[in-house]
């Protein structure tokens, strides 16, 4: 009796062993199926990454493609243009993320899509990249080809592409820095697991030097364009009309309405002051005022706030109450300690300044 019982126990053990092996194999198959299902799920939920289209040039890199990075890196695609204050304020975060995560599998690709003609010039973009200490690759998108491939409409805009090549996150405009960095960390963890890499992730958040705080709860004036293509806020001239207009000083000044005084030659992108003592008058709501402008020979202008010299409210480009316009770029005119509503006047000592936009912070 005991002999047969022993054989029965042995037979049962063999059956159990075989069953366990089969179950392990099935579980392995299930894990493979789950992996496939994950990608199928991603394909339904997320769009695939778009390739760079007809780049006009590269900075900080030889020719690169998104396709060559997929499966190797987590990719942050950042659309920007160098005269945009909103883009400028995001650069310290991009620099900090690149420094912190480049060796852990993050690649940042800056797509420089120009708003104005002068931003198409390679030398101008190179100067901006150097000035802002950008180390990651920058791709010139002068014809908006990559911009259109992503169906983008904003400066700046960030897209995060995971290890499998799906756009799993995007954010338009400034802000959301904590949310974006946490998503970068999550995607780098996923990359490490996918590639079988052991990686310790520092989950602290970057606090870049030079980053500007912006109170987005405060109402501020809209972006104001000077060129005839978009100067719908012009208050004492004919908007949408190119050519020279002789404009008189307004009797009253309304908030967020642009007034020009003197002879102004309107081009599609900018208005050029053509007479001595030409003037800009604008009543704004903001803490800071920025202007995109240029002048071939350098033009000096007086800056007044509420009819007084700008004084302690002066931006970094204003020296002893005057700003000198020369190279094509963004100029900081007012950097107040407090938000408020004020009247800004800019009086040009001589003709020749080309003015593109006002923006506010």
Buried (B, 14 or more C-beta within 10 A) or exposed (E): EEEEEEEEEEEEEEEEEEEEEEEEEEEEEEEEEEEEEEEEEBEEEBBBBBEBBEBBBBBBEEEBEBEEBBEEBBBBBBBBBBBBBBBBBBBBBBBBBBEBBBEBBBBBBBBBBBBBEBBBBBEBBBBBBEEBEBEBBBBBBBBEBBBEBBEBEEBBBBBBBBBBBBBBBBBBBBBEBEEBBEBBBBBBBBBBEEEEEEEEEEEEBBEBEEBEEBEEEEEBBEBBBBBBBBBEBBBBBEBEEBEEBEBEEBEEBEEBBBBBBBBBBBBEBBBBBBBEEBBBBBBBBBBBBBBBBBBEEEBBBBBBBEEEBBEEBBBEBBEEBBBBBBEBBBBBBBBBEEBBEBBBBBBBBBBBBBBBBBBBB
